[in-house]
């Protein structure tokens, strides 16, 4: 068995550099491109697919998240992996003309969709845009009153690094929000949800977006995401204080809140 310069076996090194892309095991270095290809493929149909897949519930989940942001006029907020900007649209109204919202994504196609939506909605004065990697937020520390990521964390290769990066740029007294698919807390609902997810969602993706493969990844990525308690502990380990979560739709989605004191 060969050894690398650090004394680890080559097999161990490969295992340490592996992550999941859906149910597939891939090199960490490959995941970003694979996820990027998925979102570039679905960008133009992203919003309509969200409405169809969730029966419109995603709008209620996001409105609840916004209601928990604690933002006031003049506040500064960062949306990470914000894509088409559903949270940003609400944040911009909360912080008003004296505030600022920074909508970011690592995918240029998704960010272009978000920018177009904001312009169409007439929200142009207090929103800025940037191509940014969630794992390496190249902003000054202690800069934002609120940092939010909505249905994006599960696509990040190194979630711990992303959470640490978001903690760094959050102001003391600021609030972190993670809205993400999670684990249903009712066993029967979990079975129904699995049946719908694996049998219906990829087919809907094929019919609506002409892309079954990307939505198969979506379903698998949800199952690979940490459950409510695991994510809570990850946020605590990243430095956040008083981390709690709200189960939405019986845990199909959870909103995690953390603070920086």
Buried (B, 14 or more C-beta within 10 A) or exposed (E): EEEEEEEBEEEBBEEEEEBBBBEEEBEEEBBBEBBBBBBBBBBEBBBEBBEBBBEEBBEEBBEBBBEBBBBEEEBBBBBBBBBBBBBBBBBBBBBBEEBBBBBBBBBEBBBBBBBEBBEEBEBEEBBEBEEBBBBEBEBEEEBBBBBBBBBBBBBBBBBEBBBBBBBBBBBEEBBBBBBBBBBBBEEEBBEEBEEEBEEEBBEBBBEBBEBBBBBBBBBBBBBEBBEBEEBBEBBBEBBBEEBEBBBBBEBBBBBBBBBBE
